């Protein structure tokens, strides 16, 4: 079974080495290239101020985060969710750098992201596939006809959902956002993004053409004359 997690974060600023922290994590799960709906989303109290420039990007305020859990409160659940997956991240060094910094603040025993996951950077993929072009998320949504009209501000879960669609298009297949339980369990082992339609038990109602419809069909065939494969 191939399990991938499309991940995005929002932060208090640009550099964890300057003490900036994660304030939102959004994750979208893919199993055998199918979106399962088993997503992870969490706002986090960063225990510090948020840069004004960062607030203009994501719109998250300190007041909104006052009652949210701290990273130490969610780290175990987050690691359990991510464990063993391939992370799909746009500009991965940014998010991975912040995650590793958060892990380090909680203690050496938590190690790093690379101890529990592999990481694929879709920005690197996009630059190879579309050299010399804009390859930010908005540009990729436009290129692959992914609807991002609701993205007035950055948001971790929304951006992860958009990136999941972009990633599937960019790598050769696309499915709907929510799938049934058979899709989530990965019944299709081909991994090609195609959704199988389950067989319906019982008999199907057969609707026959009426006399008028049959006569109209014959008239069309008459007009086709020798080109009609139905009468060969």
C-alpha positions in Angstrom: 0.0 0.0 0.0 1.3 3.4 -1.0 0.5 6.1 1.6 1.3 9.7 0.9 0.6 12.8 3.1 0.3 16.2 1.4 1.4 18.6 4.0 1.5 22.4 4.5 2.2 24.7 7.4 1.6 28.3 8.4 4.1 30.0 10.7 4.8 33.1 12.8 7.6 34.1 10.4 10.1 32.9 7.9 13.0 31.4 9.9 12.9 28.9 12.7 16.5 29.8 13.6 15.1 33.2 14.7 12.6 31.5 17.0 9.7 31.4 14.7 7.1 28.7 15.2 4.4 26.7 13.5 0.9 27.9 14.0 -1.1 25.7 11.7 -0.6 22.2 10.1 -2.8 20.8 7.4 -2.4 17.3 5.9 -4.3 15.4 3.2 -3.9 11.6 3.0 -3.5 9.7 -0.3 -3.6 5.9 -0.3 -2.7 4.4 -3.7 -3.1 7.9 -5.2 -6.6 8.2 -3.9 -7.8 11.0 -1.6 -9.2 9.2 1.5 -10.7 12.1 3.5 -8.5 11.0 6.5 -7.0 14.4 6.9 -5.2 16.1 9.8 -5.7 19.8 10.7 -4.5 21.6 13.8 -4.0 25.2 14.9 -1.2 25.7 17.4 -0.4 28.3 20.1 3.1 29.3 19.3 4.0 31.0 22.6 5.3 34.1 20.8 4.2 37.0 18.6 3.3 36.6 14.9 5.2 38.8 12.4 2.9 41.4 10.8 4.0 40.2 7.3 3.1 36.7 8.2 -0.4 37.7 9.4 -1.0 39.5 6.1 -0.2 36.2 4.3 -2.4 33.8 6.4 -4.6 36.1 8.4 -4.1 34.1 11.7 -4.0 36.4 14.7 -2.5 35.8 18.3 -6.0 36.3 19.7 -7.4 33.4 17.5 -4.6 31.1 18.8 -4.9 31.9 22.5 -6.9 28.8 23.4 -5.2 26.4 20.9 -3.0 23.6 22.0 0.8 24.0 22.1 3.1 21.9 19.9 4.0 19.7 22.8 0.3 18.7 23.2 0.0 17.5 19.6 3.4 16.1 18.7 2.6 12.4 19.5 -0.6 12.5 17.5 1.1 14.2 14.6 4.0 11.8 14.5 1.7 8.8 14.6 -0.3 10.2 11.7 2.8 10.9 9.6 4.7 7.7 10.5 5.8 5.7 7.5 4.3 8.0 4.9 5.8 9.8 2.0 5.4 13.5 2.6 4.4 15.6 -0.5 5.4 19.3 0.2 5.7 22.3 -2.0 9.1 24.0 -1.1 9.8 21.2 1.3 12.9 22.7 3.0 10.7 25.4 4.5 8.1 23.1 6.1 10.6 20.4 7.1 12.9 22.9 8.6 10.1 24.2 10.8 8.9 20.7 11.8 12.4 19.6 12.7 12.9 22.8 14.8 9.6 22.0 16.6 10.7 18.4 17.2 14.0 19.6 18.6 12.3 21.9 21.0 10.3 19.0 22.4 13.4 16.9 23.1 16.1 14.9 21.3 14.0 11.7 21.6 11.7 13.1 18.9 14.5 13.0 16.3 13.6 14.5 12.9 11.0 14.2 10.1 13.4 12.0 8.1 13.4 9.4 10.9 9.7 8.7 10.3 9.0 9.8 6.7 10.4 10.3 3.2 9.9 13.7 1.6 9.1 14.7 -2.0 9.3 18.3 -3.0 6.7 19.3 -5.6 8.5 22.6 -6.2 11.6 20.6 -7.5 9.3 18.4 -9.6 7.5 21.4 -11.1 10.8 23.2 -12.0 12.0 20.2 -13.8 8.6 19.7 -15.6 8.1 23.4 -16.4 11.5 25.1 -16.5 11.6 28.8 -16.8 8.0 29.2 -15.7 6.3 30.3 -12.4 5.9 27.3 -10.2 4.2 28.6 -7.1 1.0 26.9 -6.0 -1.3 29.5 -7.6 0.6 29.2 -10.9 0.3 25.4 -10.8 -3.4 25.6 -10.0 -3.9 27.7 -13.1 -1.7 25.5 -15.3 -3.6 22.3 -14.2 -7.0 23.9 -14.0 -7.4 23.4 -10.3 -10.0 25.7 -8.8 -8.3 28.0 -6.2 -10.8 30.8 -6.2 -11.4 30.4 -2.5 -7.8 31.0 -1.7 -7.9 34.6 -0.7 -5.4 34.0 2.1 -3.0 31.1 2.7 -4.3 28.3 4.9 -2.5 25.0 5.6 -5.4 22.6 5.0 -6.7 24.5 2.0 -3.2 24.7 0.4 -2.6 21.0 1.1 -5.9 20.1 -0.6 -5.0 22.2 -3.6 -1.5 20.7 -3.7 -2.9 17.2 -3.6 -5.0 17.9 -6.7 -2.0 19.6 -8.4 0.3 16.7 -7.5 -2.1 14.1 -8.9 -2.4 16.0 -12.2 1.3 16.6 -12.4 2.1 13.0 -11.9 -0.5 11.6 -14.4 -3.9 11.1 -12.7 -6.7 12.8 -10.8 -9.5 11.7 -8.6 -12.3 13.4 -6.6 -11.5 14.8 -3.1 -13.8 12.5 -1.2 -14.0 8.8 -1.9 -15.9 5.9 -0.5 -14.4 3.3 1.9 -13.4 0.9 -0.8 -11.3 3.6 -2.4 -9.7 4.5 0.9 -8.8 0.8 1.5 -6.8 0.8 -1.8 -8.7 -2.0 -3.6 -7.2 -0.8 -6.9 -3.6 -2.0 -6.8 -2.7 -0.4 -10.1 -1.9 2.9 -8.4 -2.9 4.8 -11.6 -5.5 7.1 -10.0 -8.5 5.4 -11.7 -11.5 4.8 -9.5 -13.2 1.5 -10.0 -17.0 1.3 -10.0 -18.3 -1.5 -7.8 -20.5 -4.1 -9.4 -24.2 -3.8 -8.6 -25.8 -6.9 -7.3 -29.2 -8.0 -8.7 -30.8 -7.4 -12.1 -30.9 -4.0 -13.8 -34.0 -2.6 -15.4 -33.8 -2.7 -19.2 -35.6 0.1 -21.1 -36.4 -0.8 -24.7 -36.9 1.7 -27.5 -40.4 2.6 -28.4 -41.9 1.9 -31.9 -41.4 5.5 -32.8 -37.8 5.6 -31.6 -37.0 2.4 -33.5 -38.5 3.8 -36.7 -36.5 7.1 -36.3 -33.4 5.0 -35.8 -34.0 3.1 -39.0 -34.5 6.3 -40.9 -31.1 7.5 -39.8 -29.5 4.2 -40.9 -31.2 4.4 -44.3 -29.6 7.8 -44.8 -26.2 6.4 -44.0 -26.6 3.8 -46.7 -23.3 1.8 -47.3 -21.5 3.7 -44.5 -23.7 2.1 -41.9 -21.7 -0.5 -40.0 -24.9 -1.6 -38.2 -26.2 -3.3 -41.3 -22.9 -4.9 -42.5 
